[in-house]
Amino acid sequence: MKVFSFRRLTALTRIKLRSVSLRFGLAYAVLFIGSAMLFLSFIWWGTVGLIERQTEQSITSDAHLIFNALQLHKDTSLSTLINERLEQDIDDNALYLLVNKNGKRITGNLIEWPSVIKTTHSWYTILVKRVDIDNVAKVRAYDMPGGERLLIGRDMRGLTELSHMLTKVLLWVCVMIALLAFSGGLLTRRLLRRIISSISRTTSAITQGDMTRRLPVHGQDKELDAVSATVNEMLDRIARLMDGVKQVSNSIAHDLRTPLTRARNQLEEAVIHATNEDELRAVINQTIRGLDHLTNICSALLRIAQIEAGARRSAFTQFDFVAILQDIIEFYEPVAEEENLKLAHSFPETLMFFGDRTMFQQAVVNLVDNAIKFSPAGGVITLSLKVISPQPDQKSSHPQMELIVEDQGTGMTEADMARATERFFRADQARNTPGSGLGLSLVQAIVQLHGGTISLSSANPGLRVVITAPLSLA
């Protein structure tokens, strides 16, 4: 039965020690007690040790005075000097013993030579036999001319009593400190458990589907608040991704269903009403173009998903951003001339950028293509590139590039610009133009993958798209 109880106690102890709050509280208590014990040890050593060192200095000084007196008064015997010093000892703390070479007592207030003292010029703390009482003393032996030996010491009764009293006081202080330490440990444990319980309740609610809950940030604990803020930022991103998934699902259900229904109706009409092979081939070709459009939409969605997952950073290299802009301008200048548009640009001779060249080229192509698509004849599309310093509120401390694509087209309302990067979103003025509503979503995914931002504003008239990204992610 006792073995079972012991095992059960051991198991319960192990389970308790798995608690982070309990381990933290115990660590706090142990650290507090250890620091206090170290401090009290310094007090004890500084008090008792100081008195012992002063006692040793007093004995050494006494010995020097005796030796100097012997040198000055050669006609005075050592026993006479010792007797004189004993008469002058008001506190009765001085101890002297002079013995001959055979160990026989000549003079002094000690009865006999302590047997433990074998060598001279060494310190001993021993029990000595005085004429009136036995007591603990600090002594030191000296060899004298003629084979005599002199023992000089100081009675340590006062120091012993002080040591006992100080030890008792320090023990009581240790008990009080231990109680305070364990009380502080318990309070720390309760506070930590309260914080952990709050986090646990919030995370439990989130796992139950309440994505509006967030970890509390009190502004009192910098470390925990930093962790809570990071987790909340992660939850915000998860919520945005979930909203994006819902939006994509709704958009796919709406935007893909219409062309699929149209394709089905066209094929059904052809089966019923087509009178010859040419009419049937025309319907089939029109249906193929519609299905190609759906394939492009699915490819764009897949590409956005891959970019947002960060799966394409393996292709990051150092490249000249100006070179890809020059290639795009060279490619689109004939297209712009056909639409009676002008492509203007302003950028340095070279600008090295670390990222995925192909992806950023696709992003700029999408912006230029949109600008051409929505610009009236005679308009000017401007591309500008420059290096800017990071703003104080930005996480990156590296220099950044700023790319601006500006047109003189119909522009967008404030409400439309706020939603322009959403998947499948198309402003009212773009309903009658070809497109899927995924261009700016793809641009935003590419820019965010490179640690940058995209913003839209009015160019009065037209639309201004500004992309900023650090030149290096390191």
C-alpha positions in Angstrom: 0.0 0.0 0.0 2.9 2.4 0.8 4.6 1.6 -2.4 1.4 2.4 -4.3 1.0 5.7 -2.5 4.6 6.6 -3.2 4.2 5.8 -6.9 1.0 7.8 -7.0 2.6 10.7 -5.3 5.5 10.6 -7.7 3.2 10.5 -10.7 1.1 13.4 -9.4 4.4 15.4 -8.8 5.5 14.7 -12.4 2.1 15.8 -13.7 2.2 19.0 -11.6 5.7 19.8 -12.8 4.5 19.7 -16.4 2.6 22.8 -15.7 4.5 25.8 -17.1 3.0 28.2 -14.6 4.1 25.9 -11.7 7.6 25.6 -13.1 7.8 29.3 -13.6 6.6 30.0 -10.0 9.1 27.5 -8.6 11.9 28.9 -10.7 11.0 32.4 -9.4 11.0 31.2 -5.8 14.3 29.3 -6.2 16.0 32.2 -7.9 14.7 34.6 -5.2 15.9 32.4 -2.3 19.2 31.7 -4.0 19.8 35.5 -4.5 18.8 36.2 -0.9 21.1 33.4 0.5 24.0 34.8 -1.5 23.3 38.2 -0.1 23.0 37.0 3.5 26.2 35.0 3.0 28.0 38.2 2.1 26.6 39.9 5.2 27.7 37.0 7.4 31.2 36.9 5.8 31.4 40.7 6.0 30.6 40.8 9.7 32.2 37.7 11.2 35.0 37.7 8.7 35.8 41.3 9.4 36.1 40.7 13.1 38.3 37.7 12.5 40.6 39.7 10.3 40.7 42.5 12.8 41.6 40.0 15.5 44.5 38.6 13.4 45.7 42.1 12.8 45.6 42.8 16.5 47.6 39.6 17.3 50.2 40.5 14.6 50.5 44.0 15.9 50.9 42.8 19.5 53.7 40.4 18.4 55.5 43.2 16.6 55.3 45.5 19.7 56.8 42.7 21.9 59.6 42.1 19.5 60.4 45.8 19.1 60.4 46.2 22.9 62.9 43.4 23.2 65.2 45.1 20.7 64.9 48.4 22.5 65.2 47.1 26.0 67.7 44.3 25.9 67.9 44.2 29.7 64.1 43.4 30.0 63.1 39.7 29.8 60.3 38.4 27.6 58.4 37.1 30.6 58.4 40.6 32.2 57.0 42.1 29.0 54.3 39.5 28.9 53.3 40.1 32.5 53.2 43.9 31.8 50.9 43.4 28.9 48.6 41.1 30.9 48.2 43.8 33.5 47.4 46.4 30.8 44.7 44.1 29.2 41.5 45.8 30.4 39.0 43.6 28.4 40.8 40.4 29.5 40.8 39.2 25.9 44.6 39.0 25.3 46.1 35.5 25.7 49.8 34.8 26.2 51.9 31.7 27.0 55.6 31.5 27.1 57.2 28.0 27.4 60.8 26.8 27.4 62.3 24.4 24.9 60.9 21.5 26.9 57.3 22.9 26.7 57.2 23.9 30.4 55.2 27.0 31.2 57.2 30.0 32.1 54.5 32.7 32.2 51.2 33.7 30.7 47.4 33.3 31.3 47.2 29.9 29.6 47.8 26.7 31.6 49.5 24.6 28.9 50.7 24.6 25.3 47.9 23.4 23.0 48.8 20.0 21.6 47.3 20.8 18.1 49.9 23.6 17.5 52.8 22.0 15.7 54.1 24.8 13.6 54.7 28.5 14.1 53.5 31.5 12.2 50.2 29.7 11.4 46.7 30.7 12.5 44.6 28.4 14.8 41.1 28.7 16.1 41.1 26.2 19.0 39.9 25.6 22.5 42.5 26.8 25.0 42.8 26.3 28.8 43.0 29.6 30.7 43.8 29.9 34.3 40.2 30.8 35.1 38.1 29.3 32.2 38.4 27.3 29.0 37.4 29.1 25.8 37.7 29.3 22.0 40.6 31.5 20.9 42.4 32.7 17.8 46.2 32.1 18.4 49.5 32.1 16.7 52.9 30.7 17.8 56.3 32.2 17.5 59.8 30.8 17.9 62.0 32.8 20.3 65.8 32.8 20.9 67.1 30.1 23.2 64.5 27.6 22.1 61.5 29.3 23.9 58.1 29.5 22.2 55.6 32.3 22.5 51.9 31.9 21.9 49.8 35.1 21.4 46.1 35.0 21.0 42.7 36.7 21.5 39.7 35.3 23.3 36.9 34.7 20.7 33.9 34.5 23.2 32.4 37.7 21.9 32.8 36.7 18.3 31.4 33.3 19.0 28.3 34.8 20.6 27.9 37.3 17.8 28.3 34.5 15.3 25.6 32.4 17.0 23.3 35.4 17.3 23.9 36.4 13.7 23.3 32.9 12.5 19.9 32.7 14.3 18.9 36.1 12.9 19.9 35.1 9.4 18.1 31.8 9.7 14.9 33.6 10.6 15.5 36.0 7.8 15.9 33.0 5.4 12.6 31.6 6.6 10.9 34.9 6.0 12.5 35.3 2.6 11.5 31.7 1.7 7.9 32.5 2.7 8.0 35.7 0.6 9.6 33.9 -2.3 7.0 31.1 -2.4 4.2 33.7 -2.0 5.7 35.6 -4.9 6.0 32.4 -6.8 2.4 31.6 -6.2 1.3 35.0 -7.2 3.4 34.8 -10.4 1.9 31.4 -11.1 -1.6 32.7 -10.7 -0.9 35.7 -12.9 0.7 33.5 -15.6 -2.2 31.0 -15.3 -4.7 33.8 -15.7 -2.9 35.0 -18.9 -2.6 31.5 -20.3 -6.3 30.8 -19.5 -7.3 34.0 -21.3 -5.2 32.9 -24.3 -6.7 29.4 -24.1 -10.3 30.7 -24.0 -9.6 32.9 -27.0 -8.0 30.2 -29.0 -10.7 27.8 -28.1 -13.3 30.2 -29.3 -11.3 30.7 -32.5 -11.1 26.9 -33.1 -14.9 26.8 -32.7 -15.2 29.2 -35.6 -15.4 32.6 -34.0 -12.7 34.4 -36.1 -13.5 37.8 -34.6 -11.8 36.9 -31.3 -8.3 38.2 -30.6 -5.8 37.8 -27.9 -5.8 40.7 -25.4 -3.1 43.3 -25.6 -2.9 45.2 -22.2 0.1 47.4 -22.8 1.6 46.3 -19.5 3.8 43.4 -20.5 6.0 44.1 -23.5 7.0 40.5 -24.2 3.5 38.9 -23.9 1.9 41.9 -25.7 4.4 41.4 -28.6 3.4 37.7 -28.8 -0.3 38.5 -28.6 0.1 41.2 -31.3 2.0 38.7 -33.6 -0.7 36.1 -33.1 -3.4 38.6 -33.7 -1.7 39.7 -36.9 -1.6 36.0 -38.0 -5.3 35.6 -37.1 -6.1 38.7 -39.2 -4.2 37.3 -42.1 -6.0 33.9 -41.7 -9.4 35.8 -41.5 -8.5 37.7 -44.7 -7.5 34.5 -46.5 -10.7 32.8 -45.4 -12.7 35.8 -46.6 -10.7 35.6 -49.8 -11.6 31.9 -50.1 -15.3 32.7 -49.6 -15.1 35.5 -52.1 -13.3 33.3 -54.7 -15.8 30.6 -54.2 -18.7 33.0 -54.8 -16.9 34.6 -57.7 -16.1 31.3 -59.3 -19.6 30.2 -58.9 -20.8 33.4 -60.5 -18.1 34.1 -63.1 -17.5 30.6 -64.3 -21.1 29.5 -64.3 -22.2 32.2 -66.8 -19.6 31.3 -69.6 -20.2 27.6 -69.0 -24.0 28.1 -69.3 -23.4 30.2 -72.4 -21.2 27.5 -73.9 -23.8 24.8 -73.2 -26.6 26.9 -74.7 -24.5 27.6 -77.8 -23.8 23.9 -78.3 -27.4 23.1 -77.7 -28.6 25.7 -80.1 -26.1 24.4 -82.7 -27.4 20.8 -82.3 -31.0 22.0 -82.8 -30.7 24.7 -85.4 -27.4 24.3 -87.3 -28.2 23.6 -91.0 -24.7 23.0 -92.3 -21.1 22.3 -91.2 -19.9 25.9 -91.3 -22.5 27.1 -88.8 -21.7 24.2 -86.5 -17.9 24.9 -86.8 -18.5 28.6 -86.0 -20.4 27.8 -82.8 -17.7 25.3 -81.8 -14.9 27.8 -82.3 -16.8 30.4 -80.3 -17.3 27.8 -77.5 -13.6 27.0 -77.6 -12.7 30.6 -77.1 -15.0 30.8 -74.2 -13.4 27.7 -72.7 -9.9 29.1 -73.3 -11.0 32.2 -71.3 -12.1 29.9 -68.4 -8.7 28.1 -68.6 -6.9 31.4 -68.4 -9.0 32.3 -65.3 -8.2 29.0 -63.6 -4.5 29.4 -64.5 -4.5 32.9 -63.0 -6.1 31.7 -59.8 -3.6 28.9 -59.5 -0.7 31.3 -60.0 -2.1 33.7 -57.4 -2.5 30.8 -54.9 1.1 29.7 -55.6 2.5 33.2 -55.1 0.5 33.9 -51.9 1.8 30.6 -50.5 5.4 31.8 -51.1 6.3 28.8 -53.2 8.1 30.9 -55.8 10.8 32.6 -53.8 13.3 29.9 -54.8 13.6 31.8 -58.2 14.7 35.1 -56.6 17.8 36.5 -58.1 19.5 39.9 -58.6 18.4 41.6 -61.8 18.2 45.0 -63.4 14.7 46.3 -63.0 15.3 49.0 -65.6 16.0 46.3 -68.2 12.6 44.7 -67.9 10.9 48.1 -68.1 12.7 48.8 -71.3 11.7 45.5 -72.8 8.0 46.1 -71.9 8.1 49.6 -73.4 9.7 48.3 -76.5 7.0 45.6 -76.8 4.0 47.9 -76.1 5.0 51.0 -78.0 3.6 49.6 -81.3 0.4 48.6 -79.5 0.1 52.1 -78.0 0.6 53.7 -81.4 -2.2 51.7 -82.9 -4.5 53.0 -80.2 -3.1 56.6 -80.7 -1.5 56.5 -77.2 2.0 57.6 -76.1 4.2 55.7 -73.7 6.4 58.1 -71.6 9.0 56.9 -69.1 11.4 58.2 -66.5 13.9 56.0 -64.7 17.6 55.7 -64.0 20.1 54.0 -66.2 20.1 50.9 -63.9 18.5 49.7 -60.7 19.4 46.3 -59.2 16.6 44.5 -57.6 16.4 41.1 -55.7 13.3 39.1 -56.7 11.6 37.0 -59.4 12.2 38.7 -62.7 9.5 36.8 -64.5 6.8 37.6 -61.9 7.6 41.3 -61.7 7.6 41.5 -65.5 4.1 39.9 -65.5 3.0 42.5 -62.9 4.2 45.5 -64.9 2.7 44.0 -68.1 -0.7 43.7 -66.4 -0.5 47.4 -65.3 0.6 48.6 -68.7 -2.1 46.5 -70.5 -4.8 47.9 -68.2 -3.6 51.4 -68.8 -3.8 50.9 -72.6 -7.1 49.2 -72.3 -8.8 52.0 -70.4 -7.0 55.1 -71.9 -8.8 57.2 -74.5 -7.1 58.1 -77.8 -4.5 60.8 -77.5 -3.7 59.9 -73.9 -0.3 59.5 -72.3 0.8 56.5 -70.2 3.7 57.3 -67.9 6.1 54.8 -66.2 8.5 56.2 -63.6 11.0 54.4 -61.4 13.2 55.7 -58.6 14.9 54.7 -55.3 13.4 56.0 -52.1 14.4 55.8 -48.4 12.3 53.6 -46.1 9.6 55.3 -44.0 9.9 55.3 -40.2 6.7 53.2 -39.9 7.9 50.5 -42.3 9.5 47.3 -41.0 12.3 47.1 -43.6 15.3 49.4 -43.2 16.6 48.8 -46.7 16.2 51.3 -49.6 13.2 50.8 -51.7 12.2 51.1 -55.3 9.1 53.0 -56.3 7.4 52.2 -59.6 4.5 54.4 -60.8 2.2 53.6 -63.7 -0.1 56.4 -64.5 -2.7 56.8 -67.3 -5.2 59.5 -68.4 -8.2 57.1 -68.7 -11.6 56.9 -67.0 -10.1 56.2 -63.6 -11.9 54.7 -60.7 -14.1 55.9 -57.8 -12.8 55.8 -54.2 -15.0 52.8 -53.4 -13.8 50.9 -56.5 -10.1 51.6 -55.8 -10.6 50.1 -52.3 -11.8 46.9 -53.9 -9.7 46.9 -57.1 -7.3 44.2 -55.9 -10.1 41.8 -54.9 -10.4 38.7 -57.1 -12.9 38.9 -59.9 -13.7 42.5 -59.0 -14.5 44.7 -62.0 -15.6 48.3 -61.9 -18.8 49.3 -63.7 -16.9 51.0 -66.6 -14.9 47.8 -67.2 -17.9 45.5 -67.6 -17.9 45.8 -71.4 -14.1 45.3 -71.8 -12.4 41.9 -72.0 -10.8 40.6 -68.8 -11.3 38.4 -65.8 -10.9 40.8 -62.9 -7.8 39.0 -61.7 -5.0 41.3 -63.1 -4.6 43.6 -60.1 -5.1 40.6 -57.7 -2.1 38.9 -59.4 -0.1 42.2 -59.2 -0.8 42.5 -55.5 0.2 38.9 -54.8 3.5 39.4 -56.6 4.3 42.7 -54.8 3.4 41.3 -51.4 5.6 38.3 -52.0 8.5 40.7 -52.5 7.7 42.5 -49.2 6.2 45.5 -51.0 2.9 47.4 -51.2 0.6 48.5 -53.9 -1.7 51.6 -53.7 -4.2 53.2 -56.1 -5.1 56.8 -56.4 -6.6 59.3 -58.8 -4.4 60.9 -61.4 -7.0 63.6 -62.3 -7.9 62.2 -64.8 -7.0 58.6 -64.9 -5.5 56.1 -62.4 -2.2 56.1 -60.7 -0.8 52.8 -59.4 2.2 53.0 -57.0 4.3 50.0 -56.2 7.0 50.1 -53.5 9.2 47.2 -52.6 12.6 46.8 -50.8 15.6 46.4 -53.1 16.6 43.4 -51.0 14.7 41.1 -48.6 17.9 40.4 -46.5 
